[in-house]
Amino acid sequence: MKILFTILVLIFSTLLQANEWKMEYLKEINDGCLKTAVDNVSIGEAFEYCGCSTHGIYDEFEVDELIDIFSYGGLLENKKYMRIITDCNKKIGY
């Protein structure tokens, strides 16, 4: 029984790790956001907005889920994503 439990833990932990956010993914999201945001708002507001939206994406989505939604062009129709964008826009006064 102990061996079966160990095998199950190893299998499930491997599956979970495959879908974990890595710092490099979050940095890419944040950096991409900043490149666009600084053309529309002040630098301080850009950092506030992009930090907020990156954190929201991290909290609300799994990596594979976000990639699938983005790949199918459905990001702007996704309710969780749009709630993040709306909340972060409010933080900077939009």
Protein Blocks (a to p, Z undefined) as FASTA:
>chain_A
ZZmmmmmmmmmmmmmmmmcccfklmmmmmmmmmmmmmmmmcfklmmmmmmmmmmmmmmmp
cfklmmmmmmnopmmmpmklmmmmmmmmmmnoZZ
